[in-house]
Amino acid sequence: MSRRARIRRLEGPILSSVAGVFSVLSEPTRLQILQLLGEGSLSVSEIVTALEMKQANVSKQLGILSQAGLVGRERDGANVRYSITEPMIFELCDLVCGKLRKDAEARIASLK
């Protein structure tokens, strides 16, 4: 059975939800934040420092990731720390990166 035959057909609200997750992942800043949080929980200020971005932009992106259920927040004294709540996101990223790597290798091979 081909890989394509194993994919279930999605419709209506489920299809919209899946599209929503991909939409959230389409923004490079959000992907950078997810990569950082893959190493452990961080505060907004730690993320701002690591990415050298404005606090307002980081907070906005964290809000979108939180609404999508990909990150969660936990109060730590006066700070709020963010962490990954859906580790499957890294499996998805590995699949996409694997595809891009194969494409690049095929392009390189065709140039030889």
JOUR-V558058 format. One record per run of one state. SS is the DSSP state (~ for helix, > for strand, _ for the rest). FROM is the first residue (numbers start at 1). TO is the last residue. If there is no record, write none. Layout:
ss = [SS | SS]
from = [FROM | FROM]
to = [TO | TO]
This chain:
ss = [_ | ~ | _ | ~ | _ | ~ | _ | > | ~ | _ | ~ | _ | > | _ | > | _ | ~ | _]
from = [1 | 4 | 7 | 12 | 25 | 28 | 38 | 42 | 44 | 52 | 55 | 68 | 71 | 77 | 79 | 85 | 88 | 112]
to = [3 | 6 | 11 | 24 | 27 | 37 | 41 | 43 | 51 | 54 | 67 | 70 | 76 | 78 | 84 | 87 | 111 | 112]
